[in-house]
Amino acid sequence: MAKPVSARTLPIASAATLVLLFATLMMRGPVTCIGPLAELVRDAFGASYADYGLLAALPIAAFGLFSFPGPALAARLGLRGAVLASIAVVTLGAWGRLSGSWAGFLAATIGVGAGIALLNVYMPVAVKKTYAAKDVALMMGIYTGVIGLSGSIGGLTASPLAAWTGSLVGPMAFWGLLGILAALAWAMGAPALPASAGTARGSIRTIVGKPVAWALTAVMGLQSLLIYTVCAWMPPYWMSEGMSRSETGFWIFVFLVSGLPASILTDRFMRAMKTDARASAALALIYLAGLGLWLWGGAGLLPGSVLAGAAQGAMLSVAFILMAKKSSDAPQMLAMSSMAQGFGYLGAGLGPIVFGWLCEWTGGWSVSFVFTAAVMVLWGLSGIVASQRDSIDG
């Protein structure tokens, strides 16, 4: 295998890094492009709000369910081939949403979610195997930042592309074309990756009994639960307090954008905090402070959005960094990535549901936000527990 790339001696301009990050751009945008097009989608297919709710839930469910077959597919195709196949699935799903039928749109959306789910599993392993050990944490942060960038591009380009073409064709075709380019780039210039990443050691069965593996799953799952819950329910809360729809969109945008630099700087933050446990606790406290400022409103909205967004972005980087640190080799990280993202995303989908149920049950917002704050605390505790062992086998 080729010598691992050093992100410092051969930084972002390296061909392997550019190809890897180009593939990462396919990992959120094909999903986040749907939100701004909600009314256009409903009009195009005559879909009800309940139908649209199903559409919105499908990618999260797919992220969880389709993470589990990841190791088996890597065993058949090798890690490099499995990534290429996953990009192809996302691309086919993007084009499939132009079928013209609601059933076809739903099926294609499942395809997009399935391909991204597999990329969620494979790409952290690809980062771990592509870079020298001293650079993995830095590159995990950059990789996480590009995931956030992908989501932002999807949200920001959807409406202009739809307006330009006068239909859903623009935004759907954009991601279909980008997927073709990403697949070609990966086929021609992907980094050297192990052909045997899906060995028996890459099976979830080998780690499911390890307490550290479950702590890492909680680190991944709880941060996912938070972002889906916050994005789903902060706008309705703010609107109940008299804020306009456009204002709520602006503050969620500030929240998401604040996570991009934080993701990239997570490695530096963790080193500055001296221990992973201390960094996890600090991020939970920062998020709690952001939530408190959000609820205070007024002058607290800007610092609250920045603090909450920075914590959210860093939390995802921490999840990947800890998985890389605690995994002894590529097969074990493949298993860990599959387990953490499979169970993690399945659990994350419950967050918005529980929040809404608590609102209905209590007739107010307070208990729901107590639930949200409790999840932040639990995330910090999960990071502390995951930091106690040197490895999953330790």
Legacy VTK file of the C-alpha trace (Angstrom):
# vtk DataFile Version 3.0
C-alpha trace
ASCII
DATASET POLYDATA
POINTS 394 float
0.000 0.000 0.000
1.109 3.543 -0.647
2.655 5.464 2.218
-0.029 7.383 4.170
-0.394 11.018 3.157
0.778 13.552 5.731
-1.690 16.420 5.916
1.136 18.761 6.952
3.841 17.818 4.441
1.353 17.296 1.618
-1.714 19.271 2.693
-5.145 19.824 1.214
-3.756 20.234 -2.306
-2.814 16.534 -2.515
-4.748 14.618 -5.152
-5.858 11.959 -2.660
-7.264 14.599 -0.319
-9.093 16.471 -3.070
-10.719 13.283 -4.364
-11.687 12.189 -0.858
-13.221 15.567 -0.006
-15.016 15.722 -3.369
-16.693 12.414 -2.522
-17.580 13.831 0.910
-19.512 16.652 -0.796
-22.124 14.022 -1.763
-22.853 13.128 1.858
-25.518 15.662 2.900
-26.487 17.998 0.046
-28.747 15.492 -1.774
-30.817 15.340 1.436
-30.742 18.965 2.623
-31.805 20.233 -0.801
-35.320 18.903 -0.120
-36.219 21.141 2.846
-36.299 24.465 0.957
-38.339 22.758 -1.787
-41.046 21.400 0.539
-43.939 23.303 -1.008
-42.681 22.700 -4.558
-42.432 18.968 -3.832
-45.946 18.914 -2.378
-47.361 20.810 -5.361
-45.515 18.652 -7.900
-46.882 15.389 -6.497
-50.067 16.505 -4.752
-48.533 15.306 -1.488
-50.070 16.012 1.911
-48.142 17.269 4.911
-48.185 13.719 6.262
-46.698 12.499 2.968
-44.002 15.128 3.202
-43.293 14.120 6.814
-42.667 10.568 5.589
-40.317 11.881 2.915
-38.370 13.884 5.507
-38.050 10.869 7.820
-36.822 8.413 5.176
-33.180 9.604 4.903
-32.621 9.445 8.683
-34.078 5.940 8.834
-31.941 4.937 5.848
-28.814 6.363 7.500
-29.379 3.932 10.343
-30.630 0.817 8.575
-28.176 0.806 5.676
-25.133 1.351 7.877
-25.249 -2.267 9.046
-24.498 -3.951 5.670
-21.394 -1.755 5.266
-18.762 -4.266 6.454
-20.206 -7.087 4.326
-20.157 -4.940 1.177
-16.570 -3.878 1.912
-15.653 -7.563 2.269
-16.870 -8.189 -1.287
-15.659 -5.050 -3.025
-12.768 -3.810 -0.893
-12.998 -0.408 0.779
-12.133 1.551 -2.355
-14.691 -0.324 -4.463
-17.335 -0.044 -1.741
-16.953 3.749 -1.651
-17.336 3.909 -5.434
-20.453 1.743 -5.286
-21.901 3.972 -2.551
-21.342 7.137 -4.605
-23.050 5.380 -7.514
-26.086 4.559 -5.331
-26.403 8.198 -4.220
-26.094 9.348 -7.830
-28.707 6.915 -9.117
-31.025 8.015 -6.318
-30.546 11.681 -7.237
-31.478 10.985 -10.866
-34.277 8.632 -9.815
-36.100 11.486 -8.098
-36.889 12.774 -11.597
-39.070 9.731 -12.336
-42.241 11.833 -12.112
-44.146 9.681 -9.604
-44.463 10.047 -5.828
-43.618 6.383 -5.286
-40.529 6.794 -7.462
-39.518 9.930 -5.558
-39.796 8.098 -2.233
-37.882 5.060 -3.514
-35.141 7.262 -4.950
-34.892 9.139 -1.657
-34.350 5.818 0.120
-31.602 5.124 -2.421
-29.948 8.471 -1.694
-30.124 7.745 2.041
-28.748 4.219 1.581
-25.747 5.418 -0.410
-24.978 8.175 2.101
-25.362 5.700 4.971
-22.648 3.533 3.446
-20.426 6.561 2.846
-20.974 7.523 6.500
-19.480 4.155 7.428
-16.634 4.034 4.921
-15.264 7.562 4.746
-13.969 7.816 8.350
-12.108 4.546 7.735
-10.751 5.956 4.474
-9.492 9.026 6.348
-7.842 6.858 9.009
-6.062 4.745 6.363
-5.090 7.594 4.028
-3.207 9.822 6.492
-0.304 9.410 8.854
-1.352 8.779 12.468
-0.318 12.280 13.594
-2.617 13.852 10.977
-5.744 11.722 11.350
-7.441 13.933 13.950
-6.866 17.078 11.865
-8.205 15.417 8.726
-11.231 14.037 10.592
-12.045 17.638 11.489
-11.669 18.791 7.883
-13.742 15.826 6.670
-16.490 16.717 9.161
-16.382 20.340 8.049
-16.905 19.303 4.424
-19.924 17.223 5.477
-21.385 20.402 6.962
-20.438 22.331 3.836
-22.268 19.757 1.734
-25.412 20.298 3.773
-25.113 24.061 3.444
-24.646 23.846 -0.337
-27.725 21.654 -0.600
-29.857 24.105 1.342
-28.534 27.264 -0.301
-28.647 26.114 -3.932
-31.997 24.318 -3.921
-34.323 27.284 -4.384
-32.176 29.181 -6.943
-31.746 26.043 -9.059
-35.463 25.293 -8.882
-36.273 28.886 -9.873
-33.782 28.704 -12.760
-35.369 25.559 -14.244
-38.909 26.254 -13.050
-39.186 22.788 -11.473
-37.453 20.164 -9.330
-35.233 19.242 -12.273
-32.544 21.817 -11.426
-31.653 20.794 -7.859
-32.140 17.056 -8.499
-30.019 17.079 -11.658
-27.343 19.192 -9.940
-26.665 16.436 -7.410
-26.946 13.785 -10.089
-24.274 15.503 -12.188
-22.075 16.137 -9.144
-22.374 12.454 -8.266
-21.179 11.415 -11.728
-18.158 13.689 -11.379
-17.429 12.406 -7.863
-17.630 8.797 -9.055
-15.278 9.473 -11.967
-12.824 11.304 -9.710
-12.876 8.444 -7.205
-12.421 5.803 -9.897
-9.383 7.607 -11.333
-7.702 9.094 -8.268
-8.928 7.530 -5.027
-6.359 7.080 -2.257
-4.804 3.641 -1.811
-7.039 1.715 0.586
-6.917 -1.838 1.971
-8.654 -4.448 -0.148
-9.417 -6.536 2.963
-11.146 -3.946 5.155
-14.174 -6.175 5.497
-12.603 -9.191 7.196
-14.255 -11.016 10.093
-12.686 -8.458 12.411
-14.778 -5.853 10.601
-18.014 -7.441 11.834
-20.150 -5.651 14.424
-20.340 -8.975 16.300
-16.696 -8.583 17.318
-17.310 -5.345 19.239
-20.980 -5.382 20.262
-20.073 -6.647 23.743
-17.505 -3.895 24.372
-18.636 -1.070 26.705
-16.395 1.428 24.888
-18.115 0.570 21.602
-21.485 1.478 23.104
-20.058 4.682 24.572
-18.796 5.626 21.099
-22.205 4.761 19.656
-23.774 7.132 22.177
-21.275 9.872 21.243
-22.311 9.519 17.596
-26.016 8.985 18.161
-26.658 11.698 20.738
-25.019 14.435 18.664
-27.145 13.338 15.694
-30.265 13.394 17.863
-29.412 16.933 18.947
-28.970 18.401 15.486
-32.171 16.844 14.129
-34.142 17.921 17.203
-32.767 21.459 17.235
-33.301 22.021 13.504
-36.825 20.609 13.693
-38.058 22.420 16.802
-36.173 25.665 17.408
-37.933 27.422 14.486
-41.446 26.512 15.739
-40.452 27.616 19.254
-39.124 30.947 18.008
-42.231 31.473 15.890
-44.388 30.859 18.974
-42.432 33.708 20.573
-43.299 36.046 17.686
-40.351 35.551 15.317
-40.972 35.444 11.551
-40.264 32.348 9.463
-37.412 34.086 7.637
-35.788 35.097 10.928
-35.892 31.528 12.240
-34.236 30.365 9.015
-31.493 32.931 9.475
-30.665 31.794 13.014
-30.614 28.131 12.015
-28.276 29.105 9.164
-25.955 30.880 11.660
-26.112 27.768 13.856
-25.120 25.444 11.001
-22.423 27.700 9.552
-20.810 28.135 12.984
-20.188 24.412 13.037
-17.952 24.450 9.946
-14.844 26.153 11.398
-15.448 24.419 14.722
-15.309 21.031 13.003
-11.949 21.823 11.443
-10.504 23.198 14.694
-11.736 20.330 16.901
-8.373 18.565 16.991
-6.676 21.754 18.193
-9.428 22.301 20.776
-9.066 18.763 22.124
-5.306 19.150 22.458
-5.758 22.507 24.203
-8.120 20.849 26.704
-5.366 18.296 27.493
-7.729 15.278 27.738
-10.569 13.937 25.596
-12.774 13.698 28.685
-12.267 17.374 29.512
-12.982 18.347 25.898
-16.226 16.348 25.918
-17.383 17.977 29.138
-16.497 21.447 27.834
-18.457 20.957 24.598
-21.532 19.826 26.519
-21.318 22.960 28.689
-20.832 25.202 25.633
-23.915 23.691 24.004
-25.924 24.173 27.209
-24.854 27.821 27.285
-25.938 28.216 23.659
-29.329 26.671 24.399
-29.790 28.981 27.382
-29.018 32.041 25.261
-31.403 30.828 22.552
-34.200 30.575 25.078
-33.334 33.980 26.507
-33.758 35.452 23.004
-33.077 39.033 21.967
-29.394 39.849 22.271
-28.724 36.209 23.180
-29.656 34.848 19.753
-26.346 35.584 18.013
-23.976 34.261 20.720
-26.391 31.400 21.366
-26.421 30.364 17.704
-22.634 30.573 17.462
-21.985 28.647 20.694
-24.556 25.950 19.966
-23.394 25.639 16.356
-19.720 25.444 17.277
-20.445 22.767 19.881
-22.616 20.792 17.453
-19.986 20.862 14.718
-17.201 19.872 17.101
-19.274 17.028 18.571
-19.406 15.225 15.229
-15.652 15.657 14.796
-15.109 14.314 18.321
-17.172 11.231 17.437
-14.984 10.443 14.418
-11.735 11.315 16.202
-12.555 9.057 19.149
-13.550 6.216 16.817
-10.201 6.536 15.046
-8.287 6.676 18.329
-10.029 3.715 19.935
-9.935 1.424 16.870
-6.883 -0.800 16.606
-6.997 -1.193 12.823
-9.117 -0.506 9.732
-11.404 -3.565 10.058
-12.203 -2.718 13.675
-12.919 0.901 12.774
-15.152 -0.295 9.951
-17.144 -2.322 12.472
-17.191 0.588 14.919
-18.305 3.051 12.255
-21.084 0.693 11.139
-22.307 0.100 14.692
-22.096 3.716 15.844
-23.850 5.137 12.811
-26.360 2.307 12.447
-27.677 2.364 15.994
-26.842 6.052 16.367
-28.961 7.292 13.460
-31.836 4.961 14.307
-31.888 6.449 17.801
-31.410 9.984 16.494
-34.680 9.815 14.607
-36.501 9.535 17.946
-35.301 12.945 19.150
-37.770 15.165 17.259
-40.566 12.698 18.057
-39.889 12.711 21.818
-39.550 16.502 21.850
-42.902 16.892 20.107
-44.604 14.311 22.320
-43.417 16.137 25.439
-44.807 19.390 24.041
-48.169 17.748 23.446
-48.193 16.022 26.838
-47.301 19.105 28.891
-48.914 21.765 26.729
-45.721 23.826 26.742
-42.043 23.940 25.825
-40.244 23.700 29.171
-40.101 19.924 29.611
-39.068 19.458 25.981
-36.107 21.769 26.478
-35.212 19.986 29.710
-35.077 16.814 27.595
-32.796 18.573 25.092
-30.485 19.795 27.862
-30.385 16.296 29.364
-29.264 14.885 26.008
-26.419 17.428 25.964
-25.314 16.284 29.413
-25.559 12.622 28.380
-23.408 13.341 25.331
-20.702 14.818 27.576
-20.861 11.802 29.882
-20.638 9.430 26.907
-17.512 11.230 25.704
-15.991 10.943 29.165
-16.758 7.202 29.351
-15.385 6.608 25.837
-12.185 8.402 26.829
-11.446 6.085 29.750
-9.967 3.247 27.682
-7.047 3.404 25.286
-8.823 1.185 22.756
-11.964 -0.827 22.148
-10.004 -3.969 23.058
-8.485 -2.349 26.155
LINES 1 395
394 0 1 2 3 4 5 6 7 8 9 10 11 12 13 14 15 16 17 18 19 20 21 22 23 24 25 26 27 28 29 30 31 32 33 34 35 36 37 38 39 40 41 42 43 44 45 46 47 48 49 50 51 52 53 54 55 56 57 58 59 60 61 62 63 64 65 66 67 68 69 70 71 72 73 74 75 76 77 78 79 80 81 82 83 84 85 86 87 88 89 90 91 92 93 94 95 96 97 98 99 100 101 102 103 104 105 106 107 108 109 110 111 112 113 114 115 116 117 118 119 120 121 122 123 124 125 126 127 128 129 130 131 132 133 134 135 136 137 138 139 140 141 142 143 144 145 146 147 148 149 150 151 152 153 154 155 156 157 158 159 160 161 162 163 164 165 166 167 168 169 170 171 172 173 174 175 176 177 178 179 180 181 182 183 184 185 186 187 188 189 190 191 192 193 194 195 196 197 198 199 200 201 202 203 204 205 206 207 208 209 210 211 212 213 214 215 216 217 218 219 220 221 222 223 224 225 226 227 228 229 230 231 232 233 234 235 236 237 238 239 240 241 242 243 244 245 246 247 248 249 250 251 252 253 254 255 256 257 258 259 260 261 262 263 264 265 266 267 268 269 270 271 272 273 274 275 276 277 278 279 280 281 282 283 284 285 286 287 288 289 290 291 292 293 294 295 296 297 298 299 300 301 302 303 304 305 306 307 308 309 310 311 312 313 314 315 316 317 318 319 320 321 322 323 324 325 326 327 328 329 330 331 332 333 334 335 336 337 338 339 340 341 342 343 344 345 346 347 348 349 350 351 352 353 354 355 356 357 358 359 360 361 362 363 364 365 366 367 368 369 370 371 372 373 374 375 376 377 378 379 380 381 382 383 384 385 386 387 388 389 390 391 392 393
